[in-house]
Amino acid sequence: MTKMTLASLARTALALSLMALLSPLNAAELPKGTPPVEQMTSYQGADRTAKLLAAARSEGGELSVYHVYPALTKVMAAFTREYGITVKPWRSSSEAVLQRLVTEARSNRLEADLVQNNAPENEAACREKLLLEVRSPAQAKLIPQAVPANHCWVGFAVDVFSAAYNTAKVRVDELPATYRDLLDPKWKGRLGIEADDFGWFGALSATLGEEQTHKLFREIVAANGISVRKGHSLLANMVASGEVPLALTTYSWTPEQLKLKSAPIELHPIAPVMAQFSTIAVTKHARHPYTALLFYDFLLGEGQKVLLDLKFVPTSREYETPITRLPLHYIDPGMVLQKQDQWLKDYQDIVVAPSR
């Protein structure tokens, strides 16, 4: 989740005003009858895909995507096979993707047509007016929580924060039913957590009660310690290797992928189970806006099955997974932006710093 504050983005508005004057949404020679981008973002006609594809080909048959999600490369490959359009990806951390988007906007040289990021980062980009509002008919097939009222971004997958354990190191009958069970001395030196999950901790505290949650985790850290690791994939792999017998905050899809390789790892969701959306958005001054909309629709359509096959959690209501049958608590990205400084401080003070 982002550590950037909205205050740090304040100067972007001036650059965007200049861009509106100097950089048209679409300079390509479009096929006759193609609606302007401003209309195409909400066009509901049955020929939407045909119109987008024709316009995309006139834009040169390429697409620039900034992203953080590892599985998106598989969707990009499927998109290229389907439409013959070359996708040029740039992948980095969630914070780096947002920072690059803002920096390019300030210098009037936006390169990305699409940006994929966690919900808080894309919500920040939306508030800085970097993203187009999109009302695609494909949104109707998604769970309602995946489509925000502002329509700046859409959730195409759910990142579910779940505990995971090594089946050779932890018996099923000793698994914790609640976070309070982690006070048991048997967990001393056996727990792990991701270093930047302050959004999870803040949302968990807001759900269970801030005072009691902070008190409980101070006691857990003091009694049994928690190994802090940078990166959800690294943390899950350390569970699979046995170095961390029980991790509190893996993304649910990583253990599922490791199980396909016969790793001794299983999910163990502890209520309340927190989740956030991985989101996609079309940039406001995309060089290939029709191509971006074509990929947007593809990701919410055929791309959902690609994600499902890779053990990710799609937001389409057409697919159900064991993890989506749980009562999930979706983290409000607006609250993350509002509370991020305090949540980050709390997480550092209560969990991270005492554990190092």
HELIX and SHEET records of a PDB file:
HELIX    1   1 LEU A    6  LEU A    9  5                                   4    
HELIX    2   2 THR A   12  LEU A   22  1                                  11    
HELIX    3   3 VAL A   37  MET A   40  1                                   4    
HELIX    4   4 ARG A   48  SER A   58  1                                  11    
HELIX    5   5 LEU A   72  TYR A   83  1                                  12    
HELIX    6   6 SER A   94  ARG A  106  1                                  13    
HELIX    7   7 ALA A  119  ARG A  127  1                                   9    
HELIX    8   8 PRO A  137  LYS A  141  5                                   5    
HELIX    9   9 PRO A  144  ALA A  146  5                                   3    
HELIX   10  10 VAL A  172  GLU A  174  5                                   3    
HELIX   11  11 TYR A  179  LEU A  183  5                                   5    
HELIX   12  12 PRO A  185  TRP A  187  5                                   3    
HELIX   13  13 PHE A  198  LEU A  208  1                                  11    
HELIX   14  14 GLU A  210  ASN A  224  1                                  15    
HELIX   15  15 HIS A  232  SER A  241  1                                  10    
HELIX   16  16 TRP A  253  LYS A  259  1                                   7    
HELIX   17  17 PRO A  289  LEU A  300  1                                  12    
HELIX   18  18 GLU A  302  ASP A  309  1                                   8    
HELIX   19  19 PRO A  333  TYR A  347  1                                  15    
HELIX   20  20 GLN A  348  VAL A  352  3                                   5    
HELIX   21  21 ALA A  353  SER A  355  5                                   3    
SHEET    1   A 8 THR A  86  ARG A  91  0                                        
SHEET    2   A 8 GLU A  62  HIS A  67  1                                        
SHEET    3   A 8 LEU A 114  ASN A 118  1                                        
SHEET    4   A 8 VAL A 273  VAL A 282 -1                                        
SHEET    5   A 8 VAL A 154  ASN A 166 -1                                        
SHEET    6   A 8 LEU A 246  TYR A 251 -1                                        
SHEET    7   A 8 LEU A 191  GLU A 194  1                                        
SHEET    8   A 8 SER A 227  ARG A 229  1                                        
SHEET    1   B 5 THR A  86  ARG A  91  0                                        
SHEET    2   B 5 GLU A  62  HIS A  67  1                                        
SHEET    3   B 5 LEU A 114  ASN A 118  1                                        
SHEET    4   B 5 VAL A 273  VAL A 282 -1                                        
SHEET    5   B 5 LEU A 328  TYR A 330  1                                        
SHEET    1   C 6 THR A  86  ARG A  91  0                                        
SHEET    2   C 6 GLU A  62  HIS A  67  1                                        
SHEET    3   C 6 LEU A 114  ASN A 118  1                                        
SHEET    4   C 6 VAL A 273  VAL A 282 -1                                        
SHEET    5   C 6 VAL A 154  ASN A 166 -1                                        
SHEET    6   C 6 ILE A 265  HIS A 268 -1                                        
END                                                                             
